[in-house]
Amino acid sequence: MLGWLRGKLRSERTVIQINLSFALMFFHISALVHDAAYANAKSCEFIAISIHYFMLASGKYNSFVIALQAKKCYRVSKLPTDLRF
């Protein structure tokens, strides 16, 4: 079943949305375990870095989705050459 889905999920938009979903999932997991990280300085630092990384990654992937939608929405096949002002 995964092999069948893999062939269907090859568009740019789908791959970006899958990456966005994973970034948000790991961000939420990091946010859920951040209370347990106060016991150790290294674990607190690791969770803080991972929260910031996954938040930046989700913002970047979200901007990719918006850019792809804008590209498809405002695609112009031929520019007009007879413009008069």
C-alpha positions in Angstrom: 0.0 0.0 0.0 2.8 2.4 0.8 4.4 1.6 -2.6 1.2 2.6 -4.3 0.9 5.8 -2.3 4.6 6.7 -2.9 4.0 6.9 -6.7 0.9 9.2 -6.1 2.7 11.6 -3.8 5.3 13.0 -6.0 4.1 16.6 -6.7 6.0 19.5 -5.2 3.0 20.6 -3.1 2.5 17.2 -1.6 6.1 16.7 -0.6 6.3 20.2 0.9 3.1 19.6 2.9 4.4 16.2 4.2 7.6 18.0 5.3 5.5 20.7 7.0 3.4 18.1 8.8 6.5 16.4 10.1 8.1 19.7 11.2 4.9 20.6 13.1 4.6 17.2 14.6 8.2 17.2 16.0 7.6 20.8 17.2 4.6 19.7 19.2 6.4 16.7 20.6 9.3 18.9 21.7 6.8 21.4 23.2 5.1 18.5 25.1 8.4 17.2 26.7 9.9 20.6 27.5 8.7 20.4 31.1 10.7 17.3 31.7 13.8 18.9 30.4 14.2 21.3 33.3 16.0 18.6 35.3 19.1 18.7 33.2 20.8 21.7 31.6 21.9 19.7 28.5 18.4 18.3 27.9 16.9 21.8 28.4 19.3 23.2 25.8 18.5 20.4 23.4 14.7 20.9 23.7 15.1 24.7 23.3 17.2 24.3 20.1 14.8 21.7 18.7 11.8 23.9 19.4 13.4 26.8 17.6 14.6 24.6 14.7 11.2 23.0 14.1 9.4 26.3 14.4 11.7 27.9 11.8 11.3 24.8 9.6 7.5 24.9 9.7 7.6 28.6 8.8 9.9 28.0 5.9 7.8 25.1 4.6 4.6 27.2 5.0 6.2 30.0 2.9 7.0 27.3 0.2 3.4 26.3 0.1 2.3 29.9 -0.3 4.9 30.5 -3.0 3.7 27.4 -5.0 0.1 28.4 -4.7 1.0 31.9 -5.9 3.0 30.5 -8.8 0.1 28.4 -9.9 -2.5 31.1 -9.3 -0.7 33.9 -11.2 0.8 31.9 -14.0 0.7 33.9 -17.2 1.0 31.9 -20.4 1.7 34.9 -22.7 2.5 38.4 -21.8 0.5 41.1 -23.7 2.7 43.1 -26.1 0.3 45.7 -27.2 -0.1 47.7 -24.0 -0.9 51.4 -24.5 -0.8 53.9 -21.8 
